[in-house]
């Protein structure tokens, strides 16, 4: 399968460099509310930081509504959502931050790998129903559940972009007087507008999303939004390609009358007898998800062929005098992942050894990050090496391993503390790979333990080893 490039765009000149306490690393895209950035906390945690468009902020009582909705969203719990972790409705440009999930969207997964088999669709239904149950329990209605708002991770789907949809709907409706949402996945009562939208609308959208997962198309299609809305109002859903064993489940969700649809809890009880201990995904889908875990995630299905280049500030003059050369270095932060932002650092001054194989060649001491040479010099050399993006950090730091000189196409086995990761990064044509440690708790069920940890990468007879320090 073709490797997935990072979707992160560089910050534009007009973009802020920080929002709240978060350093912005790049642009993830645009959402219903405004621009979405990738942010990093002081502890190295990645977040999706969403700013609010100016036209919404100008609406009467917007900030109060926004604060109320964010407060409700922060009460949402559950394993299948990307929760809101911080927000500031009083900022000049209001914003909120949610956990960042490095995984492909359902839309991207189906486009790349084809429709999912029935068992995987039921697994998806259970995860999304649990997410909706948490969202609805907090008094929220998602209002825009669709394939691009469901991220697919091996430990379950994640429903994103909930919590402030009602604010966007109120503000946009005040301006346009039309229904807000995505027509192909919208419930009939939501499309009509002018009436309350209840949690049942989310269940209809879930049915539409499940149909897409199983067939590759939504229940209603058309050349324009108007065409879709007319079919939604007058025609039964298009079930072509839907496996017969999924028809009852999907049609139950797509009932035209809201009161005839199941609640998320009803769906969970219906699916309770199934064993979803392991995601029943095809191998092509699992491989794509693992690729996203290595190089970054996707929220809207778009991919890029290259990594983002970010230029850091010029180093102090006394560093320049000491430097033997300037090389490209990885300043890497990642979801399960490794979302990469490449920068420049001065080589030749680190006290931390850069191992090319065997055991460490010296103590692990504080100093600048080790320097993997990137760019034009990243090509297979037959001398496999790995380095970590930083020599030490705290228990929440995302440590990213960067490998060079490995055989293209090789699968890398990653070990930490004697344990083996289930994910196996794939070496690209340049002989490089990237891997973020423990973001999916593959080695430790919780935070990293304090102390010096050794990481080992192997592929066949090739082996490289390095280490880093975790402070309590």
BELZI-V113107 format. One record per residue. N is the residue number from 1. RES is the residue in one letter. OMEGA is omega in radians with two decimals (* if undefined). D_FIRST is the distance of its C-alpha to the first C-alpha in whole Angstrom. Layout:
N & RES & OMEGA & D_FIRST
N & RES & OMEGA & D_FIRST
This chain:
1 & X & 3.12 & 0
2 & X & 3.13 & 4
3 & X & -3.07 & 6
4 & X & 3.07 & 9
5 & X & -3.14 & 12
6 & X & 3.10 & 16
7 & X & -3.04 & 17
8 & X & 3.05 & 21
9 & X & 3.10 & 23
10 & X & 3.04 & 26
11 & X & 3.06 & 29
12 & X & -3.09 & 32
13 & X & -3.09 & 35
14 & X & -3.11 & 37
15 & X & 3.04 & 34
16 & X & 3.08 & 36
17 & X & 3.09 & 35
18 & X & 2.97 & 36
19 & X & -3.04 & 37
20 & X & 3.12 & 39
21 & X & -3.03 & 38
22 & X & 3.01 & 34
23 & X & -3.13 & 33
24 & X & -3.08 & 31
25 & X & -3.11 & 28
26 & X & -3.12 & 26
27 & X & 3.05 & 26
28 & X & -3.12 & 23
29 & X & 3.14 & 25
30 & X & 3.10 & 28
31 & X & -3.11 & 29
32 & X & -3.06 & 32
33 & X & -3.08 & 34
34 & X & -3.08 & 33
35 & X & 3.12 & 31
36 & X & -3.12 & 28
37 & X & 2.92 & 28
38 & X & -3.13 & 26
39 & X & 3.10 & 29
40 & X & 3.10 & 30
41 & X & 3.13 & 33
42 & X & 3.14 & 35
43 & X & 3.12 & 34
44 & X & -3.13 & 30
45 & X & 3.12 & 29
46 & X & 3.11 & 27
47 & X & 2.96 & 28
48 & X & -3.07 & 27
49 & X & -3.00 & 31
50 & X & 3.10 & 32
51 & X & -3.06 & 35
52 & X & -3.13 & 37
53 & X & -3.07 & 38
54 & X & -3.10 & 41
55 & X & 3.07 & 42
56 & X & -3.10 & 42
57 & X & -3.12 & 44
58 & X & 3.13 & 47
59 & X & -3.14 & 47
60 & X & 3.07 & 50
61 & X & -3.09 & 49
62 & X & -3.05 & 46
63 & X & 3.12 & 46
64 & X & 3.09 & 48
65 & X & -3.13 & 45
66 & X & 3.14 & 42
67 & X & -3.14 & 44
68 & X & -3.12 & 44
69 & X & 3.11 & 41
70 & X & 3.11 & 39
71 & X & 3.10 & 42
72 & X & -3.12 & 41
73 & X & -3.12 & 37
74 & X & 3.06 & 38
75 & X & -3.12 & 39
76 & X & 3.08 & 36
77 & X & 3.12 & 35
78 & X & -3.07 & 32
79 & X & -2.97 & 29
80 & X & 3.05 & 27
81 & X & 2.98 & 28
82 & X & -2.91 & 27
83 & X & 3.00 & 31
84 & X & -3.11 & 33
85 & X & 3.13 & 35
86 & X & 3.12 & 37
87 & X & 3.05 & 38
88 & X & 3.13 & 41
89 & X & -3.10 & 43
90 & X & 3.12 & 46
91 & X & 3.11 & 44
92 & X & 2.94 & 44
93 & X & -3.11 & 41
94 & X & -3.11 & 40
95 & X & 2.97 & 37
96 & X & -3.13 & 35
97 & X & 3.07 & 32
98 & X & 3.06 & 30
99 & X & 3.12 & 28
100 & X & 3.13 & 24
101 & X & 3.13 & 21
102 & X & -3.10 & 18
103 & X & 3.10 & 16
104 & X & 3.00 & 14
105 & X & 3.07 & 17
106 & X & 3.12 & 17
107 & X & -3.13 & 17
108 & X & -3.11 & 14
109 & X & -3.12 & 12
110 & X & 3.10 & 14
111 & X & -3.07 & 13
112 & X & -2.97 & 9
113 & X & -3.11 & 10
114 & X & -3.12 & 13
115 & X & -3.11 & 16
116 & X & 3.08 & 17
117 & X & -3.06 & 19
118 & X & -3.12 & 23
119 & X & 3.13 & 23
120 & X & 3.12 & 20
121 & X & 3.10 & 22
122 & X & 3.05 & 25
123 & X & 3.09 & 24
124 & X & -3.13 & 23
125 & X & -3.13 & 26
126 & X & 3.14 & 28
127 & X & -3.14 & 26
128 & X & 3.09 & 27
129 & X & 3.10 & 30
130 & X & 3.09 & 31
131 & X & 3.13 & 30
132 & X & 3.12 & 32
133 & X & 3.11 & 35
134 & X & -3.12 & 35
135 & X & -3.12 & 35
136 & X & 3.12 & 38
137 & X & 3.12 & 40
138 & X & 3.11 & 40
139 & X & -3.10 & 42
140 & X & 2.94 & 39
141 & X & -3.06 & 37
142 & X & 3.08 & 33
143 & X & 3.13 & 34
144 & X & 3.07 & 31
145 & X & -3.09 & 28
146 & X & -3.07 & 25
147 & X & -3.14 & 21
148 & X & 3.09 & 21
149 & X & 3.04 & 24
150 & X & 3.11 & 22
151 & X & -3.04 & 19
152 & X & 3.05 & 17
153 & X & -3.10 & 17
154 & X & 3.11 & 17
155 & X & 3.04 & 21
156 & X & 3.10 & 22
157 & X & 3.07 & 21
158 & X & 3.07 & 23
159 & X & -3.08 & 26
160 & X & 3.09 & 26
161 & X & 3.01 & 29
162 & X & 2.94 & 32
163 & X & 3.14 & 35
164 & X & -3.13 & 36
165 & X & -3.12 & 35
166 & X & 3.08 & 39
167 & X & 3.12 & 40
168 & X & -3.13 & 38
169 & X & -3.14 & 39
170 & X & -3.08 & 43
171 & X & -3.11 & 43
172 & X & 3.11 & 41
173 & X & 3.12 & 43
174 & X & -3.12 & 46
175 & X & -2.99 & 45
176 & X & -3.08 & 43
177 & X & 3.11 & 45
178 & X & 3.08 & 42
179 & X & 3.14 & 40
180 & X & -3.14 & 37
181 & X & 3.11 & 33
182 & X & -2.98 & 30
183 & X & -3.05 & 32
184 & X & -3.08 & 29
185 & X & -3.04 & 29
186 & X & 3.06 & 33
187 & X & -3.12 & 36
188 & X & -3.11 & 39
189 & X & 3.08 & 41
190 & X & -3.13 & 39
191 & X & -3.12 & 39
192 & X & -3.13 & 43
193 & X & 3.05 & 43
194 & X & 3.09 & 47
195 & X & -3.09 & 46
196 & X & 3.07 & 45
197 & X & -3.07 & 41
198 & X & 3.12 & 41
199 & X & 3.12 & 39
200 & X & 3.10 & 38
201 & X & 3.10 & 37
202 & X & 3.14 & 34
203 & X & 3.05 & 33
204 & X & 3.13 & 33
205 & X & 3.06 & 30
206 & X & 3.09 & 29
207 & X & 3.10 & 29
208 & X & 3.14 & 28
209 & X & 3.09 & 25
210 & X & 3.09 & 24
211 & X & 3.08 & 25
212 & X & -3.13 & 22
213 & X & -3.06 & 20
214 & X & -3.02 & 21
215 & X & -3.06 & 21
216 & X & 3.10 & 19
217 & X & 3.09 & 23
218 & X & -3.11 & 26
219 & X & -3.13 & 29
220 & X & -3.12 & 31
221 & X & 3.11 & 29
222 & X & -3.12 & 31
223 & X & 3.13 & 32
224 & X & 3.08 & 33
225 & X & 3.12 & 34
226 & X & 3.10 & 37
227 & X & -3.12 & 36
228 & X & -3.10 & 34
229 & X & 3.09 & 37
230 & X & 3.12 & 39
231 & X & 3.11 & 37
232 & X & -3.08 & 37
233 & X & -2.95 & 40
234 & X & -3.00 & 41
235 & X & 3.00 & 39
236 & X & -3.12 & 37
237 & X & 3.08 & 33
238 & X & -3.10 & 31
239 & X & -3.09 & 29
240 & X & 3.13 & 28
241 & X & -3.10 & 25
242 & X & 3.10 & 26
243 & X & -3.07 & 26
244 & X & -3.11 & 30
245 & X & 3.11 & 30
246 & X & -3.02 & 28
247 & X & -3.10 & 31
248 & X & -3.12 & 34
249 & X & -3.08 & 32
250 & X & -3.12 & 30
251 & X & 3.08 & 34
252 & X & 3.13 & 36
253 & X & -3.06 & 34
254 & X & 3.09 & 34
255 & X & -3.07 & 38
256 & X & 3.13 & 40
257 & X & -3.12 & 43
258 & X & -3.09 & 41
259 & X & 3.14 & 44
260 & X & -3.14 & 42
261 & X & 3.09 & 39
262 & X & 2.91 & 38
263 & X & 3.10 & 38
264 & X & 3.11 & 35
265 & X & 3.09 & 37
266 & X & 3.12 & 38
267 & X & -3.13 & 34
268 & X & 3.10 & 34
269 & X & 3.12 & 37
270 & X & -3.07 & 35
271 & X & -2.99 & 32
272 & X & -3.08 & 34
273 & X & -3.07 & 34
274 & X & 3.13 & 30
275 & X & -3.14 & 28
276 & X & 3.12 & 25
277 & X & 3.08 & 26
278 & X & -3.13 & 22
279 & X & -3.11 & 20
280 & X & -3.09 & 19
281 & X & 3.06 & 15
282 & X & -3.07 & 13
283 & X & 3.13 & 11
284 & X & 3.12 & 8
285 & X & 3.13 & 10
286 & X & 3.14 & 11
287 & X & 3.12 & 8
288 & X & 3.13 & 7
289 & X & 3.10 & 11
290 & X & 3.09 & 11
291 & X & 3.09 & 9
292 & X & 3.10 & 12
293 & X & -3.13 & 14
294 & X & -2.98 & 14
295 & X & 3.09 & 14
296 & X & -3.01 & 16
297 & X & -3.09 & 16
298 & X & 3.12 & 16
299 & X & -3.11 & 19
300 & X & 3.07 & 19
301 & X & -3.14 & 16
302 & X & 3.08 & 16
303 & X & 3.13 & 14
304 & X & -3.07 & 15
305 & X & -3.09 & 14
306 & X & 3.12 & 16
307 & X & -3.13 & 18
308 & X & 3.07 & 22
309 & X & 3.12 & 25
310 & X & -3.14 & 28
311 & X & 3.10 & 31
312 & X & 3.09 & 33
313 & X & 3.11 & 37
314 & X & -3.12 & 39
315 & X & 3.13 & 40
316 & X & -3.05 & 44
317 & X & -3.10 & 46
318 & X & 3.03 & 47
319 & X & -3.12 & 43
320 & X & -3.13 & 43
321 & X & -3.12 & 46
322 & X & -2.96 & 44
323 & X & 3.01 & 41
324 & X & -3.13 & 40
325 & X & 3.05 & 37
326 & X & 3.13 & 35
327 & X & 3.06 & 31
328 & X & -3.13 & 28
329 & X & 3.10 & 27
330 & X & 2.94 & 25
331 & X & -2.88 & 26
332 & X & 3.00 & 24
333 & X & -3.09 & 24
334 & X & 3.00 & 21
335 & X & -3.01 & 21
336 & X & -1.94 & 19
337 & X & -3.05 & 18
338 & X & 2.99 & 18
339 & X & -2.95 & 19
340 & X & 2.95 & 20
341 & X & -3.05 & 23
342 & X & 3.13 & 24
343 & X & 3.10 & 28
344 & X & 3.00 & 31
345 & X & -3.14 & 33
346 & X & -3.14 & 36
347 & X & 2.99 & 35
348 & X & -3.09 & 37
349 & X & -3.08 & 39
350 & X & 3.04 & 37
351 & X & -3.09 & 39
352 & X & -3.09 & 36
353 & X & 3.02 & 34
354 & X & -3.06 & 31
355 & X & 3.07 & 30
356 & X & 3.13 & 28
357 & X & 3.14 & 28
358 & X & -3.08 & 31
359 & X & -3.08 & 33
360 & X & -3.13 & 34
361 & X & 3.13 & 37
362 & X & -3.10 & 39
363 & X & 3.08 & 39
364 & X & -3.04 & 37
365 & X & 3.09 & 39
366 & X & 3.12 & 39
367 & X & 3.09 & 38
368 & X & 3.14 & 36
369 & X & 3.03 & 32
370 & X & -2.94 & 31
371 & X & 2.98 & 29
372 & X & -3.14 & 26
373 & X & -3.05 & 26
374 & X & 3.09 & 23
375 & X & -3.03 & 23
376 & X & -3.11 & 24
377 & X & 3.10 & 24
378 & X & 3.08 & 21
379 & X & -3.11 & 20
380 & X & 3.13 & 20
381 & X & -3.05 & 23
382 & X & 3.10 & 23
383 & X & -3.06 & 25
384 & X & 3.13 & 23
385 & X & 3.01 & 24
386 & X & 3.00 & 24
387 & X & 3.10 & 26
388 & X & -3.03 & 26
389 & X & 3.08 & 27
390 & X & -3.03 & 30
391 & X & -3.14 & 33
392 & X & 3.13 & 34
393 & X & 3.13 & 34
394 & X & -3.02 & 35
395 & X & 3.11 & 34
396 & X & -3.13 & 32
397 & X & 3.02 & 30
398 & X & 3.10 & 26
399 & X & -3.09 & 26
400 & X & 3.12 & 23
401 & X & 3.08 & 22
402 & X & -3.13 & 21
403 & X & 3.07 & 20
404 & X & 3.05 & 20
405 & X & -3.10 & 21
406 & X & 3.12 & 18
407 & X & 3.12 & 16
408 & X & 3.13 & 13
409 & X & -3.12 & 10
410 & X & 3.01 & 13
411 & X & -3.05 & 13
412 & X & 3.01 & 16
413 & X & -3.10 & 18
414 & X & 3.12 & 20
415 & X & 3.07 & 24
416 & X & -3.14 & 27
417 & X & 3.11 & 30
418 & X & 3.13 & 29
419 & X & -3.08 & 27
420 & X & 3.10 & 23
421 & X & 3.05 & 20
422 & X & 3.11 & 18
423 & X & 3.14 & 15
424 & X & -3.13 & 14
425 & X & 3.10 & 12
426 & X & 3.13 & 10
427 & X & -3.14 & 12
428 & X & -3.06 & 11
429 & X & 3.10 & 13
430 & X & -3.14 & 16
431 & X & -3.08 & 16
432 & X & 2.99 & 16
433 & X & 3.11 & 15
434 & X & -3.08 & 17
435 & X & 3.11 & 18
436 & X & -2.98 & 20
437 & X & 2.93 & 23
438 & X & 3.11 & 24
439 & X & 3.07 & 23
440 & X & 3.11 & 22
441 & X & -3.14 & 25
442 & X & 3.12 & 23
443 & X & -3.11 & 26
444 & X & -3.08 & 29
445 & X & 3.13 & 30
446 & X & 3.14 & 31
447 & X & 3.11 & 32
448 & X & 3.10 & 32
449 & X & 3.10 & 35
450 & X & 3.12 & 37
451 & X & 3.10 & 37
452 & X & -3.13 & 35
453 & X & 3.10 & 32
454 & X & 3.08 & 30
455 & X & -3.09 & 26
456 & X & 3.07 & 25
457 & X & 3.11 & 22
458 & X & 2.99 & 21
459 & X & -3.03 & 19
460 & X & 3.12 & 21
461 & X & -3.13 & 24
462 & X & -3.08 & 23
463 & X & 3.03 & 24
464 & X & -3.02 & 25
465 & X & 3.02 & 27
466 & X & -3.10 & 29
467 & X & 3.09 & 31
468 & X & -3.10 & 32
469 & X & 3.08 & 35
470 & X & 3.11 & 35
471 & X & -3.13 & 38
472 & X & * & 40
